[in-house]
Amino acid sequence: MNRLSRSSHARRRWSTVAVASVAVAGLAVSLSACAGDAAPKAPENKISQGVWPSYYPSDYGSIVDAAKKEGGELTIYSNTDQENWAPIFRDFQKKYPFVTKISANNLDSDEVFQKQLSETATGNAPADILATNAVQAWAKYDDAPDRVLAYKSPELAKLPDFAQVMPNVYALSMDPVGLAYNEQLLGGNPTSIADLAKIVSADPAKFKNKITTRDVSGSFGFTVSKGFVDGDSDAWSQLAKILPSARPETSSGTQIDKITSGEYLAGFFISSAVAFPQETKAQGIFKFVFPKDGTVVLGRGIGITPKGPHPATAKLFLDFVLSEEGQNAVAEGGLTAYRDSVKQAEGLHTYGEIVSQAGEDAIIRVPYTITSDADVKAFTDKWNGMLGK
């Protein structure tokens, strides 16, 4: 594992974003940088309509022409919230205004693939794009042939070497999970899992059932928890001091609500996509930090389906989200952009920001590989065996 999501969703819904309604996309611009960090105001993301970079293939216009003949629609199966998508859809439609309807559902991480596979089996394959940060599920899904369209984005050469998480599957964003706590109630300012372990160990009675962690029986919880353990040689010894006081939750949103209310005093491995805006809304109560002894970062995988009805439009969309314009929109929506040319600003979070705050050596990027069932069971049994009863 190299050292350097999103939560499960209780709500499942469809959203259609059309040119006439893209104004709603601005709801994410109020997100600010981590409390205490001075960041410049984010500039307007200026979109060049129907124009692509000079380093694109000379025949790229043929993809655009093909997309124009596909009816102006795009369907995405994902576990990504609508507020995250909104600026991306808005700016993509500015660039290619003939795309008038984008439908994106909001499924649990593993359901993205379950839905795609069940529909494909019946001969019905409406999805053009799959996007989720379910690393293990992505790896299992793509282990079979012909489940992702072979496509090399012209943006690849302009991105970091970790941009392609699997063949033909790219990182839409690089989203960290972190440590959160109630500033008024915790009684300390931890900057690492080891710090939290020290605080909990000093007063076990105070923290009994007052710490929350992710349920490792879910794809997201397993991935981020195992990622931390694999990336930090001291992880189990620190976790042994915390887990007896901890209770698992299946959603970062639930964890955040309960930390803010005081039901929990702290929690760890919480998605930044929902923690960033909460820190802004609950200043002085809710604090979110990147653990200096290991900050797990998940690439949010995005790939094109091989039998979707709008393949050319899907290629345009994939290239757009990897472009500088697209990555600015990704950051505006509350996800973490990783293209070097995207700079941290008020409301825009970047991979460079994580490195700056946690330290280069603390970054743990989770690879898109399959963990065997036996290893999954061994890990979850050990983890759950440490939890408080």
C-alpha positions as CSV (number, residue, x, y, z in Angstrom):
1,M,0.0,0.0,0.0
2,N,1.4,3.5,-0.9
3,R,1.6,6.0,2.0
4,L,1.6,9.4,0.9
5,S,-16.9,8.5,-0.2
6,R,-18.8,8.8,0.8
7,S,-21.1,7.6,3.5
8,S,-23.9,5.1,2.7
9,H,-27.0,6.9,1.7
10,A,-30.3,6.5,3.5
11,R,-32.0,8.4,0.8
12,R,-32.2,7.1,-2.7
13,R,-33.4,9.4,-5.3
14,W,-33.2,10.6,-8.8
15,S,-32.3,14.0,-9.9
16,T,-32.6,15.5,-13.4
17,V,-30.5,18.6,-14.0
18,A,-31.4,20.6,-17.2
19,V,-30.2,23.8,-18.7
20,A,-33.2,25.6,-17.4
21,S,-32.6,24.6,-13.9
22,V,-28.8,24.7,-13.4
23,A,-29.0,27.7,-11.1
24,V,-29.6,25.3,-8.2
25,A,-26.0,24.2,-8.6
26,G,-24.7,27.2,-6.7
27,L,-25.7,25.7,-3.4
28,A,-22.3,24.3,-2.7
29,V,-20.3,27.5,-3.2
30,S,-20.8,28.5,0.5
31,L,-18.4,25.7,1.6
32,S,-15.3,27.2,3.1
33,A,-11.8,25.9,3.7
34,C,-11.0,24.2,7.0
35,A,-11.6,26.5,10.0
36,G,-8.5,28.5,10.8
37,D,-7.0,28.3,7.3
38,A,-7.0,31.6,5.4
39,A,-7.9,30.9,1.8
40,P,-8.6,33.3,-1.1
41,K,-12.1,33.6,-2.5
42,A,-12.7,31.1,-5.2
43,P,-12.6,32.7,-8.7
44,E,-15.5,32.1,-11.1
45,N,-15.0,28.9,-13.0
46,K,-15.0,30.2,-16.6
47,I,-16.1,27.6,-19.1
48,S,-15.1,27.7,-22.8
49,Q,-18.2,26.6,-24.6
50,G,-17.6,23.8,-27.1
51,V,-13.8,24.3,-27.0
52,W,-11.3,21.7,-25.8
53,P,-7.6,21.9,-25.1
54,S,-5.0,21.9,-27.9
55,Y,-3.5,18.7,-26.6
56,Y,-6.7,16.7,-27.4
57,P,-6.6,14.5,-30.5
58,S,-7.1,16.4,-33.8
59,D,-10.3,14.3,-34.4
60,Y,-11.9,15.0,-31.0
61,G,-14.6,17.0,-32.8
62,S,-15.9,13.7,-34.1
63,I,-16.8,12.7,-30.6
64,V,-18.6,15.9,-30.1
65,D,-20.5,15.5,-33.3
66,A,-21.5,11.9,-32.3
67,A,-22.7,13.2,-28.9
68,K,-24.9,15.8,-30.6
69,K,-26.7,12.9,-32.3
70,E,-27.4,11.0,-29.0
71,G,-30.3,13.1,-27.9
72,G,-28.6,15.4,-25.3
73,E,-29.0,12.9,-22.4
74,L,-26.7,11.2,-20.0
75,T,-27.5,8.7,-17.2
76,I,-25.2,8.1,-14.3
77,Y,-25.4,5.4,-11.6
78,S,-23.5,6.6,-8.5
79,N,-23.4,7.0,-4.7
80,T,-22.6,10.7,-5.0
81,D,-25.0,13.2,-3.5
82,Q,-26.8,15.7,-5.7
83,E,-25.1,18.7,-4.1
84,N,-21.8,17.3,-5.1
85,W,-22.9,16.8,-8.7
86,A,-24.7,20.1,-9.1
87,P,-21.7,22.4,-10.1
88,I,-20.3,19.6,-12.3
89,F,-23.5,19.2,-14.2
90,R,-24.0,23.0,-14.4
91,D,-20.6,23.6,-16.0
92,F,-20.6,20.5,-18.2
93,Q,-23.9,21.8,-19.7
94,K,-22.3,25.2,-20.2
95,K,-19.5,23.6,-22.2
96,Y,-21.9,21.4,-24.2
97,P,-25.3,23.1,-24.1
98,F,-26.8,20.4,-26.3
99,V,-26.7,18.1,-23.3
100,T,-30.1,19.1,-21.8
101,K,-30.8,16.2,-19.4
102,I,-28.5,14.5,-16.9
103,S,-30.0,11.9,-14.6
104,A,-28.0,10.7,-11.6
105,N,-29.3,8.4,-9.0
106,N,-28.1,8.3,-5.4
107,L,-27.5,4.6,-4.4
108,D,-25.6,2.9,-1.7
109,S,-22.0,2.2,-2.7
110,D,-22.4,-1.5,-3.7
111,E,-25.9,-1.0,-5.2
112,V,-24.3,0.9,-8.1
113,F,-22.9,-2.4,-9.4
114,Q,-25.8,-4.6,-8.3
115,K,-28.2,-2.4,-10.3
116,Q,-26.0,-2.3,-13.4
117,L,-25.5,-6.0,-13.4
118,S,-29.1,-6.9,-12.9
119,E,-30.2,-4.6,-15.7
120,T,-27.5,-5.7,-18.1
121,A,-28.6,-9.3,-17.5
122,T,-32.1,-8.5,-18.7
123,G,-30.8,-6.7,-21.8
124,N,-31.6,-3.3,-20.4
125,A,-28.6,-1.1,-19.8
126,P,-29.6,2.5,-19.4
127,A,-26.5,3.7,-17.5
128,D,-23.8,5.5,-19.4
129,I,-21.4,6.1,-16.5
130,L,-20.8,4.4,-13.1
131,A,-19.3,6.5,-10.3
132,T,-18.6,5.4,-6.7
133,N,-15.8,5.3,-4.2
134,A,-16.6,1.7,-3.3
135,V,-13.1,0.4,-3.9
136,Q,-13.6,-3.3,-3.2
137,A,-16.9,-3.3,-5.1
138,W,-15.3,-1.6,-8.1
139,A,-12.4,-4.1,-8.1
140,K,-14.8,-7.1,-8.0
141,Y,-17.1,-5.6,-10.7
142,D,-14.2,-4.9,-13.1
143,D,-12.6,-8.3,-12.5
144,A,-14.8,-9.7,-15.2
145,P,-14.2,-8.7,-18.8
146,D,-16.1,-6.1,-20.9
147,R,-17.8,-4.3,-18.0
148,V,-16.1,-1.0,-18.5
149,L,-15.6,0.7,-21.9
150,A,-12.0,0.9,-23.0
151,Y,-11.2,4.6,-23.2
152,K,-8.0,6.6,-22.7
153,S,-8.9,10.1,-21.7
154,P,-6.7,12.8,-23.4
155,E,-6.5,14.4,-19.9
156,L,-4.6,11.5,-18.4
157,A,-1.1,12.9,-19.3
158,K,-2.0,16.1,-17.4
159,L,-2.9,14.3,-14.2
160,P,-0.9,12.7,-11.3
161,D,0.1,9.1,-11.7
162,F,-2.7,7.9,-9.4
163,A,-5.4,9.4,-11.6
164,Q,-6.2,6.0,-13.2
165,V,-7.3,3.7,-10.4
166,M,-7.9,0.7,-12.7
167,P,-7.7,0.2,-16.5
168,N,-10.3,2.6,-18.0
169,V,-11.5,3.7,-14.5
170,Y,-10.4,7.2,-13.4
171,A,-10.6,9.1,-10.2
172,L,-13.3,11.7,-10.3
173,S,-11.9,13.1,-7.0
174,M,-9.5,12.0,-4.2
175,D,-11.6,12.2,-1.1
176,P,-10.0,11.9,2.4
177,V,-11.6,10.5,5.5
178,G,-10.7,12.1,8.8
179,L,-11.1,12.5,12.5
180,A,-14.0,14.7,13.9
181,Y,-14.8,15.8,17.4
182,N,-17.1,18.1,19.4
183,E,-14.8,21.0,20.3
184,Q,-16.9,21.9,23.4
185,L,-17.1,18.5,24.9
186,L,-14.1,16.4,24.0
187,G,-11.5,17.9,26.2
188,G,-8.6,18.0,23.8
189,N,-7.6,18.8,20.3
190,P,-6.4,15.6,18.6
191,T,-4.6,15.8,15.4
192,S,-4.1,12.0,15.0
193,I,-5.7,8.7,15.9
194,A,-2.8,8.3,18.4
195,D,-3.9,11.6,20.0
196,L,-7.5,10.4,20.3
197,A,-6.3,7.1,21.8
198,K,-4.4,9.0,24.5
199,I,-7.4,11.1,25.3
200,V,-9.7,8.1,25.6
201,S,-7.2,6.1,27.7
202,A,-6.9,8.9,30.2
203,D,-10.6,8.7,31.2
204,P,-12.3,5.5,29.8
205,A,-15.5,6.0,31.8
206,K,-16.1,9.4,30.2
207,F,-15.7,8.0,26.7
208,K,-17.7,4.7,27.0
209,N,-20.0,4.5,24.0
210,K,-19.0,8.1,23.2
211,I,-16.8,7.4,20.2
212,T,-18.1,6.5,16.8
213,T,-16.4,4.6,13.9
214,R,-17.6,3.2,10.6
215,D,-19.3,-0.1,10.5
216,V,-16.7,-2.4,8.8
217,S,-19.4,-4.7,7.5
218,G,-20.1,-2.1,4.8
219,S,-17.9,-1.6,1.8
220,F,-16.9,2.0,2.7
221,G,-16.3,1.2,6.4
222,F,-14.2,-1.8,5.6
223,T,-12.1,-0.1,2.9
224,V,-11.2,3.0,4.9
225,S,-10.6,1.1,8.2
226,K,-8.4,-1.6,6.5
227,G,-6.6,1.1,4.5
228,F,-5.6,2.8,7.8
229,V,-4.4,-0.4,9.4
230,D,-2.4,-1.4,6.3
231,G,-0.8,2.0,6.1
232,D,0.1,2.5,9.7
233,S,2.2,-0.1,11.5
234,D,1.1,1.2,14.9
235,A,-2.6,1.2,14.0
236,W,-3.8,-1.9,15.9
237,S,-2.2,-0.8,19.2
238,Q,-3.9,2.6,19.0
239,L,-7.2,1.2,17.9
240,A,-7.1,-1.2,20.8
241,K,-7.3,1.8,23.1
242,I,-10.3,3.4,21.2
243,L,-12.5,0.7,19.9
244,P,-13.7,-0.6,23.3
245,S,-15.3,2.8,23.7
246,A,-16.7,3.0,20.2
247,R,-20.0,2.2,18.5
248,P,-20.2,1.7,14.7
249,E,-22.4,3.7,12.4
250,T,-23.2,3.1,8.7
251,S,-23.2,6.7,7.6
252,S,-20.9,9.7,7.9
253,G,-24.0,11.9,8.0
254,T,-25.3,10.1,11.1
255,Q,-21.9,10.3,12.8
256,I,-21.6,14.0,12.1
257,D,-25.1,14.7,13.5
258,K,-24.4,12.8,16.7
259,I,-21.0,14.4,17.2
260,T,-22.5,17.8,16.8
261,S,-25.4,17.0,19.2
262,G,-23.0,15.6,21.8
263,E,-24.2,12.0,21.7
264,Y,-20.7,11.2,20.5
265,L,-17.7,13.2,21.5
266,A,-15.5,12.1,18.6
267,G,-15.4,9.9,15.6
268,F,-13.0,8.7,13.0
269,F,-12.8,7.7,9.3
270,I,-15.6,10.2,8.5
271,S,-16.0,11.3,4.9
272,S,-14.7,14.8,4.1
273,A,-17.5,15.3,1.6
274,V,-20.0,15.7,4.4
275,A,-17.6,16.9,7.1
276,F,-16.3,20.0,5.3
277,P,-19.7,21.7,5.1
278,Q,-20.6,20.7,8.7
279,E,-17.5,22.3,10.0
280,T,-18.5,25.5,8.3
281,K,-22.0,25.4,9.6
282,A,-21.1,24.4,13.2
283,Q,-18.0,26.5,13.9
284,G,-16.9,26.2,17.4
285,I,-18.7,22.9,17.9
286,F,-17.7,20.5,15.1
287,K,-14.0,20.1,14.2
288,F,-12.6,18.0,11.3
289,V,-8.9,17.1,10.9
290,F,-6.7,14.9,8.7
291,P,-4.9,12.4,11.1
292,K,-1.2,13.0,10.9
293,D,-0.5,9.3,11.6
294,G,-2.5,8.2,8.6
295,T,-5.1,10.0,6.4
296,V,-6.9,7.5,4.1
297,V,-7.7,8.9,0.7
298,L,-10.2,7.2,-1.7
299,G,-10.3,7.8,-5.4
300,R,-13.9,8.1,-6.4
301,G,-13.9,5.8,-9.4
302,I,-15.7,6.8,-12.6
303,G,-15.9,4.7,-15.8
304,I,-18.0,4.4,-18.9
305,T,-20.3,1.4,-19.4
306,P,-19.8,-0.6,-22.6
307,K,-23.4,-0.7,-23.7
308,G,-24.8,2.6,-22.5
309,P,-27.0,4.5,-24.9
310,H,-24.9,7.7,-25.0
311,P,-21.2,6.6,-25.3
312,A,-20.0,9.7,-27.0
313,T,-21.6,12.0,-24.4
314,A,-20.2,9.8,-21.7
315,K,-16.7,10.4,-23.1
316,L,-17.2,14.1,-23.2
317,F,-18.3,14.0,-19.5
318,L,-15.4,11.9,-18.4
319,D,-12.9,14.1,-20.1
320,F,-14.6,17.2,-18.7
321,V,-14.5,16.0,-15.0
322,L,-10.8,15.3,-15.4
323,S,-10.1,18.7,-17.0
324,E,-9.1,21.8,-15.1
325,E,-12.6,23.2,-15.7
326,G,-14.2,20.0,-14.4
327,Q,-11.9,19.7,-11.4
328,N,-12.8,23.2,-10.3
329,A,-16.4,22.2,-10.5
330,V,-15.6,19.0,-8.6
331,A,-14.1,21.0,-5.8
332,E,-17.0,23.5,-5.7
333,G,-19.4,20.6,-5.1
334,G,-17.6,19.6,-1.9
335,L,-15.4,16.8,-3.3
336,T,-11.6,17.0,-3.3
337,A,-10.0,17.9,-6.6
338,Y,-6.5,16.5,-7.3
339,R,-5.4,18.1,-10.5
340,D,-2.3,20.2,-9.7
341,S,-3.6,23.3,-11.5
342,V,-6.6,23.5,-9.2
343,K,-5.8,25.7,-6.3
344,Q,-7.3,25.7,-2.8
345,A,-9.7,28.6,-2.3
346,E,-12.7,29.4,-0.2
347,G,-15.1,26.6,-0.8
348,L,-12.6,24.5,-2.9
349,H,-10.7,21.6,-1.3
350,T,-7.7,20.0,-3.0
351,Y,-5.4,17.0,-2.6
352,G,-2.6,19.5,-2.0
353,E,-4.5,20.8,1.0
354,I,-4.5,17.3,2.5
355,V,-0.8,16.9,2.0
356,S,-0.1,20.3,3.5
357,Q,-2.2,19.6,6.6
358,A,-1.5,15.9,7.3
359,G,2.0,15.7,5.8
360,E,3.1,13.8,2.7
361,D,4.1,10.7,4.7
362,A,0.6,10.5,6.3
363,I,-1.3,10.0,3.1
364,I,-2.6,6.5,2.5
365,R,-4.1,6.0,-1.0
366,V,-6.2,2.9,-1.1
367,P,-5.5,0.7,-4.2
368,Y,-8.3,-0.7,-6.3
369,T,-7.6,-4.4,-5.6
370,I,-9.7,-7.3,-4.4
371,T,-9.4,-8.4,-0.8
372,S,-10.2,-12.1,-0.4
373,D,-13.3,-13.2,1.5
374,A,-11.0,-14.9,4.1
375,D,-9.0,-11.7,4.6
376,V,-12.3,-9.7,4.9
377,K,-13.6,-12.0,7.6
378,A,-10.3,-12.0,9.5
379,F,-10.2,-8.2,9.5
380,T,-13.9,-7.6,10.4
381,D,-13.8,-10.3,13.1
382,K,-10.7,-8.7,14.8
383,W,-12.2,-5.2,14.5
384,N,-15.6,-6.1,15.8
385,G,-14.0,-8.2,18.6
386,M,-12.4,-5.0,19.9
387,L,-15.6,-2.9,19.9
388,G,-17.3,-2.2,23.2
389,K,-20.3,-4.3,24.2
